[in-house]
């Protein structure tokens, strides 16, 4: 079966168009995933910074006894499952024992505290000083 030259050219053009379309869709999909991950990461850091700024302001103004109300307000935000300020051993040794909200409770938190690598995004809000332990 012999095809006219115009049909052969159209078939080649259709194949080239299909390949370019497929590559373009895969590339855009990857770019969108990267963009969304970056945006969520930035928003998480912003929320963590706001939380710690609020805690610092409470310490300065003497209203730190209301920290649980702030924690509940943070937990009401969409997408946040937990928010804790974890006490270091040095703080715990000179002050009262840590409350339940200031202790390591989950495997993922224990892994992060130990400095183990973690590639999973986690809703745990960490202090900037602790992030250097996560590699």
QUIQUIGI-V989636 format. One record per pair of residues at least 12 apart in sequence whose ideal C-beta (glycine too) atoms are under 7 Angstrom apart, sorted by the first residue. I is the first residue (numbers start at 1). J is the second residue. Records with the same first field share a line. If there is no record, write none. Layout:
I: J + J
//
This chain:
47: 77 + 80 + 125
48: 125 + 126
51: 74 + 83 + 125
52: 127
54: 70
55: 67 + 70 + 85
58: 70
71: 83 + 101
80: 123
81: 123
82: 123 + 124
83: 125
84: 101 + 102
85: 102 + 127
86: 102 + 104
87: 102
108: 122 + 124
109: 124
112: 134
113: 133
115: 133 + 134 + 135
117: 135
118: 134
//
